[in-house]
């Protein structure tokens, strides 16, 4: 299963490092990252593959909710199918 992470918040050092480390800890492979910073705000969309993950999606969501609170950013994790359906015009 592929997942989409969206991360938005005030820019600070270490956001990408912490997100990628958490993914690596659970054997989740990053496929694509698109990020930018505008007026001091960090915005990233990351697509990852959970095929070899050692956890289920609900545990990934909980881990990223906690990380988002720690970093002061909003991190949302969705299956790619749900993300695509929600953003279809």
C-alpha positions, 0 to 999 in steps of 0.5 A: 500500500502507498501512503501520502503524508502532508506536513504543514507548519512553521519551518524549523530545523530537522522536520525532514530528518525526523519524518524520514527517520520515523519512516525508516524505523518502520521499514517504509520506503520513501518514493517521492518528496515535494517540499517548499518553504514560503514566508517561513512556513514549511509545506511537504507532500511525501509518498511512501510505500508500506509494502514491507512495513512492520506496522499497520497504517493506524500505528503509522498515523498515531506515530506521526500525530505524536511527532507532529505535536512534538515538532509543532507541525500538522502531519496527516497520513492517508492511504494513497487511494483516500488522498486521491479520492479526496482531492479529485476535482 
